[in-house]
Amino acid sequence: MAPFLYPDFVIQSIKVDETRMQTCIRVFCLLCLIGPFANTYAATPHMLACPPITQRTNLTIQQIHDGDTVTLSNGERIRFLGINAPEINHDVPARSQPFALEAREALTRLLDEQSISVGTDGRGVDRFGRTLGHVVNFQGVNVNQQLLLEGMARLMVIDDFDMWRCYAMAEWLAREQRIGIWSHNKAHPVMAQSIRKAHRKWIEVSGKVTHFERSSSNLWWVLDDTVWVGVELAQADSVNLPSDISVIGEQWIVRGTVHKSYGKFRMRLKHPSQVLRVEEWQHWATQVGPVVN
């Protein structure tokens, strides 16, 4: 087997201490080693490629609300960190978002009425008072990541957390195989050329980089001459993107809200997870292997 070469784009994007760098290397190596031999990630217990540090163990589940929220026997609600499952309409389940009920069923299967462990990654609670955490089931599987691999949730990065790159790879594998939510038409990104109005809600926009511009205070990458994707110069290092014309011609998927300013549709970047450079992710996904054969 050829030696594993750690992806340049990941090396450039990781600005952490040596211990976390070694952890990320092990994560990608493990993914690459086991991917080709697994018939399905859903049946592969060794897919704990994103092992969180769990501060709390032997916790008992009282209720599973949806694909990313549970209540413990002590009444505490846990919101799975780093992912966002489709929303269930509890009044009229038939009106739930696509794959919302399937996501809850997947979570029920993964938890299997067994005790869990939770790692908070230094997080507290969200605005609804729910504890934010990574959940590991009785078999040692990172449930957050597994839901991403099965296409039952999207990546959701608020601020930052240690394992977002690993979760992003899990989401990409499911996206590429079009399983779960990614098999539904509504999951496809909006084409940049079709943008005709602002979008206050978070959306994905797909397009080719046709122009790069540096102003006195911002960097701008333009998708299909329509959507201006920008970051303030003071924050440019945080998004880890080439700040020159070398990216022209690349296909990107960007995530965020779209507003209109000075006659142009714009999206602001605050975190590297908002940009998927498609060819780059496709290349490294081939080193990991398909989600299903």
N, C-alpha and C positions, 0 to 999 in steps of 0.2 A: 504494500500500500504506500502510495506517495506520501511524503510528509505533509502535514496540514500547515498551510500558510495562513496566518491570521489576517483577515481582510484589512486592507489599508484604510478604508473609510471608517471602520470601527476603531482602529488604532487612533486615527486623527480625532475621532469624536469623543473618545474617553479621556477625560481630564480628571482622573481620580488617583488615589494613592496606589502603591504597588500591589497591595493585597487585593483590592477590588479589580485591578487589571488582570491579575492571575485568575480570579474567579470568573471573569468574563471570557478569558481564553478557554478555561475548562468547559464553560457552558457551550461555546461554539464547537469545540472539539467533540464533546459528547453528542451534540446534535448531528454532527457530520458522521460519526461512527455508527450511530444506531439507526439513522433514518433509512438507509437502503435495505435494512434487514427486517424492518417492521411492516407487517401487512397493514396495520392501521395503528395510528398513535393511540386511538381510544383503547386499544387492547394491550398497550405496552407500558407496564408498570415502571420501566426504567426511564420514562420520559420526565423524571424530576430533574430537568436540565436547568431550572431556575430555583435552586434551593434557598428559600428564605430562612433567616434566623427566627425561630419561633420562640417567643418569650412566654407564651401561655399554652399549656398542653391539657389533654384530657377534658376538653370542653364538650358539652352535650347540646345537640341541636333540639330546639323545641318546635320550630316552624321554619319552613322554606317559603319565602314570599314570592320570589321570582328567580331569575337566573343569576343574580348577583347580590342578593340580600337574604340573610337568615336571622332568626332570633334564637339566642341561647336559652337554656333552661333557667338561667338567672334573670331573664328578661332583657338582657343586653342585645342590641341589634348590631350585626356585623355587615358592613358594606365592603364587598370585595374590591381591593385596591387595584387600580391600573386597568380595569376592564369595565365595559358597559354593555349589559345584556339588553335585548329588546324589552320594551315595557309591556306589562300585562294590564289589560283593562279588567279590573277585578269585578266591576259591575256587569259588564257584558264581555266575557272572555273571547267571544267570536270576533270582537273588534280590536283585539290585541295586535300589536305590531307583529309582522311576519317573524316566525320562529320564536316568539316569546314563550309560548307554552312548551315548545320543545326544549328551550333553554332551561326552564324550570325542571322538566323531566330529566334532562342531562345532569343537572346539579343534584337532583334527588338520587340518581343512580350513583354518582361519584361519591356522595356522602354516605349512602347505604346505611343510614341509621346508626352510624358508628361515631365514636368520639373524634374530635378534630383538634388541631393545633393552629395557633394564629400568631403571625408575626406582623407587627405594626409598622416596621421600617421607619420608626421615629414619628409616625403620624399620630394625630389625636382623633378627633371626631369631625364629621362633616357638618354642614349647616342644619341637618336634621337630627343631629345628636347621635348618629351611628358611628361606631368604631370602624376606622378604615384599616383593612389588614389583608395580608396574604394568608390564604387558608390551605392547610395541608391535611389530607384525609388520613384515615387509619392505615392505609397501605403506603403512605409516604409520598403520595402524588400531590404536586402543587395544583390545586383545583383551579385557581385563577388561570394559570397557563393552559391547563387542559381544556377549559372552556373555549379559549382562543383557538387552540389546535383543532377543536371539533367544529369551529365555525358557529359557536353559540354566543359569541360576544365580540365586541370591538375593543381595540386598544383605546384607553382613555388616560392621558397623562395630564395630571394637574400638578403644577410646579414640577417636581422631579422626584424620582425614586430610583433606587439602585438598579433594579432589574428591568427597566423599561425597554432596553435594547433586546433583551432576550424575549420579552413579551411581544415586541414588535415583530421578531422573526416568526414566532408562533402564529401571529395574526396573518403575516404574509403567506405562510405555507397554506393556511386554510383559504385565503383569498385566491391564490394561484390555482388551487384545485377546485374552487367554486363549490365548496361544501357549506352546509348550514346556511347562515344568513347571506353568504356570498353567492348562493345559487339564485337569489331573488333579484329581479330587475332593479328594485329600489335601492339595492346595496351598491349599484354601480356609481362611480363618480360622475358628476356633472361635467360635461365638456366645457372647457373655458370659452370657446366661441359661442356657446349657447347662453352664456350669462347675460341677462337683460335687466336684472334688478338686484338690489342689495339682499343679502341673506343674513338676518340677525342670528339665526340658529347655525350651529356648527355644521358645515357641509364639507364634502370632498370635491375637489375640482381637478380635472385631468387636462393636461395640455403640454405642448412642446415649448421649450424655452426659445423664444424668438429674439429676445433683446435683453441686454444687461445695461444698467445705468447706475452710476454713482453720483449722488447729489452731495450737498454740503453736510447733510445730516442723516442720509439714508442710503441703503443699498436696495436696488430694485431688480428683480428678475421677472420678465414679462412672459406670460404664457399665451401663445397664439395671438399675440398683439392685442390682447383683450384684458387679461387680469394681471394687475401689478402686485407681485408678491414681495413684500418688503420687510426690512428690519432696520432699526436705528443703528447708526454706526457704533454707538457706544455698546450695543449688545450684539454686534455682528459675530464675535467669537463664539457666542453661546449657541448659534445655530449650525456651525460647522459646515458652511457651504462655500464653494469657491467664489471669491468676489472678483470675477473677471469673465471674459467672454468665452472661456473654455467650456462652459456648460451649454452654450447655444446649440440647439439641436437635440438636447436630451429630453426624454419624456418624463414628466413629473406628475405625481399626485400630491396635492397640497390639501391640508385640513385646517379649517378655521372659519371665521365669519367673514362675509364680504360686505364692504361698505363702498359708497361712492363719494369720491372727493376730487375736486378740480376736474370733473368730467371723466374720471377714470374709476373703474372698479378695482378695489384694492383689498388685499388680505395681509394682515400683520402677523409676522412670525415672532414667537417668544420662546420656542423650544424646538430642538432638532427633530422630534418625533412628528412635527407637522409636515415634513417634506419626505416623500418617498421618491428617490431617484430610481425610476423603474428598472432600467437596464442593470443597474448595480445590484438591486435586490434580487432580480431574476437570476443573475450570475451566481450569487451566493446561495440562493435557494436550491440550485442544482447540486451544490455540494452537500446539502442536507438530505435530500430525497423527498419524495412525494408524501403527502399526508395519508393518502390511500393509494393502493395499487390499482 
